[in-house]
Amino acid sequence: MIIPHPLLGPRDSQEFVYMGDASLIKRPDPKKQNAQSEFYEYLYLRNNPAGTHKELWFHEQGDRSWLIVTRNTLTHEVIGAELAHDMGFESKD
Amino acid sequence: MTNKRSKGGIIDYSKVIYFSFNNKSLCGFKGDTLASALIANGIFLVGRSFKYHRPRGVMSAGSEEPNGLVTIKRSGSTVPNVLATTLELYPGLEAFSQNCWPSVENDFLAINDLLAPFLTAGFYYKTFMWPKSFWEAVYEPIIRKAAGLGSLNTKSDPDEYDKGFLHCDLLVVGAGVAGLWAAKLATKAGLKVLLADEDFLVGGRTLSETELLGGMKGVDWASKILDELKRSANFRYLSRTTVYGTYDHGIFGALEKVSDHMPVSPEGKPRQTLWRIYSRASLICSGATERITAFPNNDRPGIMQAGALRSFVNRWSIIPKGPVIVFSSTGDGERTVRDLLSNGISVRALIDSREITKENIFESDGVEVFRGAKVIDTFGRKGITHAEIETEIGEKKKLECRLLAVSTGWNPNIHLTSHHRAKPRWNKKIHSFVAQDKLPNNMFVAGAAAGVFSTPDIFTDVTKKTEIIIALLGFKKSKFTAPSVENIFYAQVESDVIWHISNGNKRAWVDLQNDVTVKDIQLSHQEGFVSVEHLKRYTTLGMATDQGKNSNVTGLAIMAEITGKSLENVGTTIFRPPYIPISIGALAGRSRDKNFRPVRLTPSHHWAKENGAVFIEAGQWLRAQYFPRPGETNWRQSVDREVLVTRSSVGVCDVSTLGKIDIQGKDSTEFINRVYANGFARLPVGKSRYGLMLREDGIVMDDGTTARLGETHYIMTTTTANAVGVFRHLEFCRQCLWPNLDVHLISTTESWAQFAIAGPNSRRVLRKVVDKEFDISNDAFPFMACGELTVFSGIRARLFRISFSGELAYEVAVPSKFGNSMMAKLTEVAAEFDGVPYGTEALGVMRIEKGHVAGNELNGQTTARDLGMAKFVSTKKDSIGAVLSRREGLNSDDGYSLVGIKPHSKSDVLVAGSHLFSNGSEITAKFDQGYITSAAYSPSLESSIALGLLKRGDKRIGENIKVVNLLAKSNTEAKVVSPHFIDPNGERLRG
């Protein structure tokens, strides 16, 4: 597989470590009343789509960027890749 | 009985090559394969079949060969299952038949053939069911020995293999007419082109036929195109290279047989290279495979594909002794008869299954032609002697022959197109499967692989597809006129289809390599295996090393017939990589033996080696385990001494393998406070603190110490095992969870060499190491202090007063390049106090004596509470894992706690992994109370001791329990004690 790194161009997936669903970047607010159940859902309940999926890949043998890669789980087609850092900013502000 | 050779063909008669087969000396020529040389020497019988041990001969002339598998001697070792049809002859080649004993001529297990009525599909499953225990012990070993192909020699592979990476715009698979023409068009258009072919010559099928291209013989036209292409810098040709697999995003795997055609690999060259090819587009021009219809006794030596026989006659210029019978359902029958006659080979008859009226053009040559006829049986044990035919009007005739050439249609080689799940579709016109029209990652198929069989049509087809690719990749095409084709033969025109022929009880083979007959398929259907996938597995059809290249389509057609479905509806299984067998050596490449994975050496490795250390692998690290002294005969003597000397004076240990992460930035305090469960917000500059790190699910991830060197500068340490994972986790927290924090991380594990100096004399040693201007007295540099200073007259260093051993102890870090000499100097100074270096074993003993947790306790199942560190999870702040660590399930009263365990008797030994039971309880899983995580012999206590996790352990100190090791069948009486065997109040640390 080839991952189009937003800074480094096309890179072989062997350079990366896979983590899982990109929703993991949206950590729940621990101060909320129902924090326990939100954390439970955050950690254990994931969608398992047949089709487009956003997922986290770490460029461990490269620049150590965490990327959010959009991949079709049926065809392995990679639709895009963004820096998780940038996406994290957007979701926080 | 040697066969004659004509002076034609693609053979260099000036180069005679001597080789041997089953220890018999033979000779061939340069240009021969082992198969062609054997046939030239009159040898048709090459091996015995998988199950029935039937005599078998070469059936094809390419990589689809099911029978011609041999074992060869190479580099003092043996290589099994080598295809005689693709193995280039080299001087001194030694090849042997397989699956026969005592010899291929007289095979003891040929008796299996007489037992055939019992050895049908599913025989083993049905027969060897009782008694159950006999399967592994008795039946399977016997069956394994009787069945099978070549055997492994179990020695290490003496050859070397390489891996390589290639990038191109267009990968062309196959260098036949289609592939060469595509490569030419694409190269001229400026694409970076890679052309791969498994043969040692370019030309593909044209090397074996008599068509003229541009007025030239096929071989001459092909080499002319290749010579021309080789002058372009944007073209690369990989000879003897099989593209064996299609992977995601235009990536292909290919195996180049670099020196399989030589007696030994030349200096510095591997036997094979495994290429990983990155392409923007690919064109599959892999040709087609001629199928052999399943007629009774169709497996005798001397029966082969008509196309293969034409190869042996035209390319390898062999004039086999006749008479030959040609059996065909296509126009290829006439083509074969014509080629044989023109080489002076006697042809007895042409059996044409088509019911057509056509004049016999071979009448003057004495060839009888039977239209609407078929072969219904053959005779001859070790080689065919007669064929029995049934004519159009049902008349049976027995005709003499020494060879039977069969041509019943061609199957496109579409393996590479379906590795990505693109299901092949049925093409009625050619009676075979072709690739889907739209394939992923810019893959196209052209020529015979696309079901286009006549040469002029191939040029049209490949030109069209190459031009699509040229445009797709943004290049401009230029016009080239395809060469003229003379002596054309339209093989597939008016072809008939004939999948199998039945004749009473006689067996007709579908899969020759796995000995699967038409009857086996019928039987599996009767027994309810209706899907193609089940059929394959039950009968093992297409599951041998040839992966059903020849048998798959025929098998499916028979299945369709039995079920009354059309072939479209029966469907096909899709192919999986690899297209040809790939040796494990090639997949491993250079990653074998000591290069299997990198070895990491500690900075003081050389010193440790010079000083006689015994090393142990810890992950990738090679660490000093202990340092035996003269006279010590047992590792325990060395370890006990190292522990006792450290506790009474001083010991020095390389601890550089611990992960070190440099954390900086104005939000670094906040960051660390969020990733550790315990508070770090008020750690003063110049102090270190123990940190406990949780996973988000509340389980302990890692621990270590973090030192605050400056207002916004921290050094975090991790355990050796988790160094990589913790760093990855911290980067995730930084980039994904809290991108607003101003914090930066860098791993400095390999930049600093770090040494523990432990024991009551450690400060005295350090005083001689640290430069005079730095005050390291107990007041100036108390327990948990840290700071930057210099050692040995100006060498930059960091000092941490932390202790894993439980003694007064320090860790000192210097830049890695000074690590080896630092260790030498530290032990030299320590020796003045009779101190010693110590290894990981003593390190482990001392931490167990002290009750410090390590990897055995941080096992991915334990919480802070289990480890007696509930208080470490701060409730005043948020940190990773804090919320879920408060889950009910992780806080039950019945939970584990870390305890110390000591046997009643000093002679009893505790073993890690043993389970704990209450006194008097039943020894079953139901009553299990916990287990031992770490155990050691404590020389300080002169007893075996252990740490363990015990249910409600914190409330059971003083209780007598049982330590049970069911593997060693031991049951030891022991006492639950505090996990801190030594200095429970920590007075030594602060001294």
Interface residues (C-beta under 8 A of the other chain):
Chain A: M1 I2 V17 M19 L24 I25 R27 P30 K31 A35 Q36 F39 Y40 Y42 L43 L56 F58 E60 R64 S65 W66 T75 H76 E77 V78 L83 A84 H85 D86 G88 F89 K92
Chain B: Y247 D248 H249 G250 I251 Y278 P440 E696 D697 V724 R728 E731 F732 Q735 C736 L737 W738 P739 N740 D878 A882 V883 L884 R886 R887
